[in-house]
Amino acid sequence: MFEDILVVIKGAGDLASGVGFRLFRCGFPVVMTEIAEPTPVRRPVSFAEAVYVGETSVEGVVAKLVQSIEEIEPVLRQGKIPVIVDPKARVVAALRPRVVVDAIIAKRNVGTRITDAPVVIGLGPGFTAGVDVHAVVETNRGHYLGRVILDGSAEPNTGVPGVVGGYGVERVLRGPTEGRLVPVASIGDFVKKGDLIARVDGEPVIAPFDGVLRGLVRENIAVFKDMKIGDVDPRAARQHCFTISDKALAVGGGVLEAILMLLKRSDRIDKGV
């Protein structure tokens, strides 16, 4: 039904991957762009991992790294999501997709325009529906998570992670200093408060409470002080580390709703209704 409606998603981290997963499963051909050295924390559920390993799978959906625009169509025909290193998203002009989704989660607009495609959607703060995008999808945890905004902006970034299992800001592991990350624990490991999780330039990264290590950036990634490098989940459900989060699926559902709504509106305008 949607095989002719190409979607380009800017970004391939865990939220972007939740969006890509839902759209792909609904039948949309999806292309994702990334930077040369992405730093997703929840690597098992991020299609950005394809940049490092060539091909990765998230809950049965496969993404494959491509080196050029010419490689995109063959990968789409294989039933996979092409991921291309393209920080400026130049593929948008080359592919002329029906839909562009800015899922970089930069908390600001870093170059997306409402003229990029017939349907342009921004995730979270930094976009204004009707100005630089056609719709915004709320990414802040709470009552409005995943809602489609057609006039105005998402809630401002608080800088405070949502509370999960009674913990909020404590869940996030941050770089203790500048340097290269050397992991000690692995994603999916159960950790106790005070356990050593990793080192950055010799400085320890310690588990803040008992739980499961849900995310950690790749080994030898360049880390700066206070950079988000991992997270611990107090619910200690190991399977959560390897499945898309409720938040990412909710945001993906909002993007799907926005696409269908805006395409329907566009068709009516084209028909003069």
QUIMO-V9149 format. One record per residue. N is the residue number from 1. RES is the residue in one small letter. PHI is phi in whole degrees, 0 to 359 (NA if undefined). PSI is psi as a letter, one per 40 degrees, with the letter a starting at -180 (NA if undefined). NEAR is the number of other C-alpha atoms within 12 Angstrom. Layout:
BEGIN
N_RES_PHI_PSI_NEAR + N_RES_PHI_PSI_NEAR
END
This chain:
BEGIN
1_m_NA_d_12 + 2_f_248_e_20 + 3_e_295_e_19 + 4_d_262_e_15 + 5_i_254_g_27 + 6_l_287_h_35 + 7_v_241_h_44 + 8_v_254_h_47 + 9_i_252_h_53 + 10_k_274_h_45 + 11_g_104_i_45 + 12_a_217_f_53 + 13_g_284_a_42 + 14_d_291_d_39 + 15_l_291_d_47 + 16_a_301_d_50 + 17_s_290_d_55 + 18_g_299_d_41 + 19_v_294_d_54 + 20_g_301_d_52 + 21_f_301_d_45 + 22_r_294_d_31 + 23_l_293_d_38 + 24_f_299_d_37 + 25_r_294_d_28 + 26_c_274_e_24 + 27_g_107_e_23 + 28_f_280_h_31 + 29_p_288_h_37 + 30_v_236_h_49 + 31_v_238_h_53 + 32_m_237_i_54 + 33_t_250_i_48 + 34_e_211_i_40 + 35_i_273_i_25 + 36_a_292_d_22 + 37_e_229_g_26 + 38_p_294_i_33 + 39_t_234_f_35 + 40_p_294_i_38 + 41_v_276_d_35 + 42_r_271_g_42 + 43_r_298_d_40 + 44_p_296_e_38 + 45_v_240_f_41 + 46_s_237_h_46 + 47_f_293_e_51 + 48_a_301_d_51 + 49_e_301_d_40 + 50_a_300_d_38 + 51_v_300_d_34 + 52_y_266_d_28 + 53_v_249_e_20 + 54_g_91_d_21 + 55_e_209_h_24 + 56_t_217_i_28 + 57_s_234_h_28 + 58_v_238_h_36 + 59_e_49_f_25 + 60_g_90_e_20 + 61_v_264_h_30 + 62_v_257_h_33 + 63_a_244_i_41 + 64_k_229_h_37 + 65_l_290_h_36 + 66_v_241_i_31 + 67_q_261_e_21 + 68_s_207_i_20 + 69_i_298_d_26 + 70_e_295_d_15 + 71_e_277_e_21 + 72_i_294_d_32 + 73_e_299_d_22 + 74_p_300_d_19 + 75_v_290_d_26 + 76_l_300_d_30 + 77_r_293_d_14 + 78_q_283_e_16 + 79_g_77_f_23 + 80_k_236_i_35 + 81_i_264_h_46 + 82_p_287_h_47 + 83_v_243_h_50 + 84_i_235_h_44 + 85_v_285_h_33 + 86_d_201_g_31 + 87_p_302_d_25 + 88_k_268_e_20 + 89_a_52_f_34 + 90_r_292_e_25 + 91_v_297_d_34 + 92_v_299_d_34 + 93_a_292_d_19 + 94_a_284_d_16 + 95_l_268_d_24 + 96_r_49_g_23 + 97_p_291_i_30 + 98_r_286_d_33 + 99_v_226_h_44 + 100_v_236_h_49 + 101_v_241_h_55 + 102_d_271_h_52 + 103_a_242_f_44 + 104_i_289_d_41 + 105_i_57_f_32 + 106_a_273_e_23 + 107_k_68_e_25 + 108_r_203_i_22 + 109_n_278_h_28 + 110_v_252_f_21 + 111_g_140_e_23 + 112_t_281_h_37 + 113_r_235_i_29 + 114_i_293_e_26 + 115_t_270_e_22 + 116_d_293_d_30 + 117_a_197_i_33 + 118_p_301_d_30 + 119_v_231_h_43 + 120_v_234_h_41 + 121_i_233_h_57 + 122_g_246_i_55 + 123_l_260_h_52 + 124_g_78_a_44 + 125_p_293_i_33 + 126_g_109_e_33 + 127_f_236_i_41 + 128_t_235_h_33 + 129_a_298_h_32 + 130_g_91_e_22 + 131_v_244_c_22 + 132_d_251_e_31 + 133_v_216_i_39 + 134_h_277_d_40 + 135_a_210_i_45 + 136_v_240_i_49 + 137_v_247_h_49 + 138_e_292_h_43 + 139_t_246_e_44 + 140_n_282_h_32 + 141_r_300_i_29 + 142_g_133_a_18 + 143_h_300_d_13 + 144_y_260_e_20 + 145_l_306_h_28 + 146_g_85_e_35 + 147_r_286_i_31 + 148_v_267_h_36 + 149_i_249_h_33 + 150_l_255_e_30 + 151_d_211_h_18 + 152_g_109_a_24 + 153_s_232_i_33 + 154_a_286_i_33 + 155_e_298_i_27 + 156_p_295_i_20 + 157_n_291_h_22 + 158_t_271_e_16 + 159_g_78_e_15 + 160_v_246_h_16 + 161_p_297_i_22 + 162_g_296_i_23 + 163_v_281_h_18 + 164_v_229_h_24 + 165_g_60_f_19 + 166_g_89_e_15 + 167_y_239_i_21 + 168_g_243_c_22 + 169_v_299_d_22 + 170_e_293_d_27 + 171_r_293_d_34 + 172_v_272_h_34 + 173_l_268_h_36 + 174_r_237_i_34 + 175_g_298_h_33 + 176_p_284_e_25 + 177_t_194_a_22 + 178_e_275_h_21 + 179_g_157_a_24 + 180_r_258_h_26 + 181_l_278_h_35 + 182_v_240_h_27 + 183_p_286_i_29 + 184_v_247_d_23 + 185_a_261_i_30 + 186_s_242_i_29 + 187_i_303_h_36 + 188_g_100_e_28 + 189_d_288_i_30 + 190_f_276_h_28 + 191_v_234_i_31 + 192_k_252_i_21 + 193_k_306_h_21 + 194_g_94_e_15 + 195_d_294_i_23 + 196_l_282_h_26 + 197_i_260_d_41 + 198_a_196_i_38 + 199_r_229_i_33 + 200_v_234_h_34 + 201_d_50_f_22 + 202_g_86_e_18 + 203_e_276_h_22 + 204_p_282_i_26 + 205_v_247_h_35 + 206_i_249_i_32 + 207_a_294_h_34 + 208_p_280_e_29 + 209_f_196_i_29 + 210_d_290_i_25 + 211_g_170_a_34 + 212_v_240_h_35 + 213_l_286_h_48 + 214_r_273_d_42 + 215_g_205_i_42 + 216_l_198_h_45 + 217_v_295_i_41 + 218_r_294_i_33 + 219_e_301_h_27 + 220_n_71_e_20 + 221_i_293_h_28 + 222_a_289_h_24 + 223_v_245_i_32 + 224_f_248_i_19 + 225_k_300_h_20 + 226_d_74_e_17 + 227_m_293_i_26 + 228_k_291_h_31 + 229_i_238_e_45 + 230_g_184_i_42 + 231_d_206_i_44 + 232_v_246_h_47 + 233_d_255_h_42 + 234_p_291_e_30 + 235_r_289_e_23 + 236_a_55_f_24 + 237_a_262_h_22 + 238_r_300_d_22 + 239_q_296_d_21 + 240_h_296_d_26 + 241_c_291_d_36 + 242_f_241_e_25 + 243_t_231_i_30 + 244_i_297_h_35 + 245_s_287_i_31 + 246_d_301_d_22 + 247_k_295_d_31 + 248_a_296_d_36 + 249_l_291_d_28 + 250_a_296_d_33 + 251_v_295_d_43 + 252_g_299_d_42 + 253_g_295_d_33 + 254_g_295_d_36 + 255_v_296_d_49 + 256_l_301_d_37 + 257_e_301_d_28 + 258_a_298_d_37 + 259_i_298_d_38 + 260_l_297_d_26 + 261_m_296_d_21 + 262_l_286_d_30 + 263_l_294_d_25 + 264_k_298_d_17 + 265_r_296_d_18 + 266_s_297_d_21 + 267_d_297_d_16 + 268_r_296_d_12 + 269_i_294_d_12 + 270_d_299_d_11 + 271_k_273_e_9 + 272_g_73_f_8 + 273_v_275_NA_9
END
